[in-house]
C-alpha cells in the first residue's frame, strides 16, 4: 500500500504533534543572537615580507550628494544600487597595512584616533593591532600618505601621549606645512588643522620628509599623487620579486571613483588635480597588474584594478585564511 502525504498535511501533523513530540521528546534549544564579530585584522605574505592589515573602523560619510560630484544624482544612485550599495549613506573603511620587512615593522597611516567627526565607530586601530598581536612599541616606522584627520589621527591618545614610542615618522613636507599652519585655524578647515597639530607636533623632532621616487625604507618607495592634498603620495612595496601599491586616498570609493575616475570628491584640496593623479596612477597599476591596498575600500581593501572603457573596475583578492 502506498501512502501519499501532501506538504500541507505534513505541516498540519507537525503543528498538531508539537516540536517536542516530533523530535523524540527533546526540547529544541533556542539559539541566542550574538553581537560579536571576528578580530579586525587580515594577514598575508608578499614575497619575503608579511603584511597585516588592521582597521580603524568604518567611516560613514552620509548621502553622496555634495561629496561626490561630476555625475547626476540619478547616475550616482544607479551606480550604487546596481552594486547593492545604499544610495543614502556612503560607508568607507579604514585599512592600514603593517609591513614586516624583516628588520623593521612599518605602519601606514593611523586612523581617526580620538576624533569622532564621522561617528563613534572610528578610532579602533590600537584595538585591531592588539587583536593581531602587534604592540605599538614594536612599530619602527609610521608612514603617512597625507595629513588628513583620518590618516594622522591615531598618533597620540586622549592625554596627548605618543602611542608609538620607538617609531620614526614619515610625511611629505608640503603636507606637514599645509595642515599644521595656524593661519588656517580661522577657516573651514579648523578641525583638520587642530587635529593635525595635536598629532604631528608632538613627533616633530622624529619626522622625516620624503620625496617623490624616494625609497624611504628597504623596498618601500614614495610616489607623488597630489590633488587630494598637496603632498598626497601612494607607496610601492616590493619584496622577493613581488609588489603591491598602497593607494592611501588615491580613490575613496570602489565604484564611484573607479567607474568614473574623473568624478570629484569634496574633501580634495584640488579636485581636478586629484582626478588627473587618479587616472594616471590607476592606468599604470592596471597595465602592470600590480595588486593594491586601498585605505577606504571594503575590508580589507586588497585586490586589483582593471581598465574598463572610460574607467576601472576593482576585483577584490580572495581572502586566504591559512598562511
Secondary structure, DSSP 8 states (H G I E B T S, - for coil): ------HHHHHHHHHHHHHHHHTTT--------------SEEEEEETTEEEEEEE---EEEE-STTTEESS-HHHHHHHHHTTT--SS-EEE--EEEEEE-SS-EEEE----TT--TT-TT---HHHHHHHTT--GGG--EEE-S---HHHHTTSB-TT--BS-TT-EEEE-HHHHHHHT-GGGTTSTTHHHHHHHHHHHGGGGGGEEE--TT-EEETTEEEEE-TTSSTT-EEEEEEETTEEEEE-TTS-S-TTHHHHTTT-EETT-SSHHHHHHHHHHHHHHHHHTT-EEE-TTSSTT-EEEEEEETTEEEEEE-------
